[in-house]
């Protein structure tokens, strides 16, 4: 699913919402599109910032989530799409490259875990409501929950406190 810079700057998410809502019409459609959405944010290739640090992108993802809070069910769990959505929804603080503690020379970001946990609770609740509203079984909900937990463990690592 492509989200263009133009759509973001115009704050026009109507076409996206139309496509996303079509995935919630009935139980068969909900099942068919489970774990299939991958996002591509186009027009930001030359921007050195991470997508989650671009205010317009954050606002777009937050508005989409207000209208379509089912990312945990629909987002692909093999790509970084869900990661982008979650970091746009979280309060994230980027840190500069710290070569003394990060030999790979990678920038690290710190997520406000209390706020992030509350947002995740909301998203799990919305996923559960989607499943219940379309008659998905408890085992289907459990399986999707396990996929999300594995994804979160893979992409969100605790940062040890700095010494000294």
C-alpha positions in Angstrom: 0.0 0.0 0.0 1.7 3.2 -1.2 1.4 6.4 0.8 2.8 9.2 -1.2 4.4 12.4 0.1 1.7 14.3 -1.8 -1.1 12.4 0.1 0.6 13.1 3.4 1.2 16.8 2.6 -2.5 17.2 1.5 -3.6 15.3 4.5 -5.8 13.2 2.2 -6.2 9.7 3.6 -9.6 9.0 2.0 -8.4 6.6 -0.7 -6.3 4.7 1.9 -9.3 4.4 4.3 -11.5 3.2 1.5 -9.1 0.4 0.6 -8.5 -0.5 4.2 -12.2 -0.5 5.2 -12.9 -2.9 2.3 -10.7 -5.4 4.1 -13.2 -5.5 7.0 -16.4 -6.3 5.2 -16.8 -9.9 6.3 -15.0 -12.7 8.1 -13.7 -14.2 4.9 -12.1 -10.8 3.9 -10.7 -10.3 7.3 -9.0 -13.7 7.2 -7.8 -13.2 3.6 -6.0 -9.9 4.3 -4.6 -10.9 7.7 -0.9 -10.0 7.8 -0.8 -8.8 4.2 -0.4 -5.0 4.4 3.0 -3.6 3.6 3.4 0.2 3.5 5.6 2.1 1.2 6.1 5.8 2.0 7.2 7.3 -1.3 8.8 10.7 -1.8 11.0 10.5 1.3 14.0 8.8 -0.2 16.1 11.9 -0.1 15.0 12.9 3.4 17.7 11.9 5.9 15.2 11.6 8.8 13.6 8.4 9.9 9.9 8.2 8.9 8.8 8.3 12.5 10.6 11.5 13.1 8.8 13.4 10.3 5.9 15.2 11.8 3.7 14.9 8.7 4.2 11.2 8.5 3.4 10.7 12.2 0.2 12.7 11.9 -0.8 10.7 8.8 -0.3 7.4 10.6 -2.0 8.6 13.7 -5.0 9.8 11.7 -5.1 6.5 9.8 -5.0 4.6 13.1 -7.8 6.7 14.6 -10.0 5.6 11.7 -8.5 2.1 11.1 -6.9 0.7 14.3 -6.4 -2.9 13.1 -2.7 -2.8 12.3 -1.9 -5.8 14.5 -4.2 -7.9 12.4 -3.5 -6.6 8.9 0.2 -5.5 8.9 2.7 -7.9 7.4 4.8 -9.4 10.1 7.9 -10.1 7.9 8.6 -6.5 6.8 9.2 -3.3 8.7 5.7 -1.9 7.9 4.3 -2.6 11.4 7.5 -1.2 12.9 7.0 2.1 11.0 3.4 2.3 12.1 4.2 1.6 15.8 7.1 4.0 15.9 4.9 6.7 14.4 2.4 6.0 17.1 4.9 5.9 19.9 6.8 8.7 21.6 10.3 8.2 20.3 13.5 10.0 21.0 16.3 9.6 18.6 19.8 9.6 19.9 22.9 10.5 18.1 25.4 7.9 16.9 27.4 6.8 19.9 30.4 4.8 18.7 31.6 4.2 22.2 28.5 2.1 23.1 27.4 1.0 19.7 30.3 -0.5 17.7 28.1 -0.8 14.6 27.8 2.9 14.5 24.1 2.8 14.3 21.8 5.4 15.6 19.5 4.2 18.4 16.0 5.4 19.3 14.4 5.2 22.7 10.7 4.5 23.0 8.6 5.8 25.9 7.6 2.3 27.1 4.7 3.4 29.3 3.0 5.2 26.5 3.9 2.5 24.0 2.4 -0.2 26.3 -0.8 1.7 26.5 -1.0 2.2 22.7 -0.3 -1.6 22.3 -3.1 -2.4 24.7 -5.4 -0.3 22.6 -4.3 -1.9 19.4 -4.7 -5.4 20.8 -8.1 -4.5 22.0 -9.1 -3.2 18.6 -7.7 -6.4 17.0 -9.7 -8.5 19.5 -12.9 -6.5 18.7 -12.3 -7.0 14.9 -12.0 -10.7 15.5 -15.0 -11.0 17.8 -17.1 -8.8 15.5 -16.4 -11.1 12.5 -16.6 -14.4 14.4 -12.9 -15.3 14.2 -12.1 -18.1 16.7 -10.2 -17.8 19.9 -7.4 -19.9 18.3 -7.2 -17.5 15.4 -6.9 -14.5 17.8 -4.3 -16.4 19.8 -2.3 -17.2 16.8 -2.3 -13.6 15.6 -1.4 -12.4 19.1 1.6 -14.7 19.1 2.7 -13.5 15.7 2.6 -9.9 17.0 4.5 -10.8 20.1 7.2 -12.5 18.1 7.4 -9.4 15.8 7.7 -7.0 18.8 10.4 -9.1 20.4 12.3 -9.1 17.1 12.1 -5.4 16.6 12.0 -3.8 20.0 15.0 -4.6 22.2 15.5 -3.3 25.7 18.4 -0.9 26.0 20.6 -1.4 29.0 21.0 1.6 31.2 24.2 3.6 30.6 26.8 3.4 33.3 28.6 6.3 34.7 
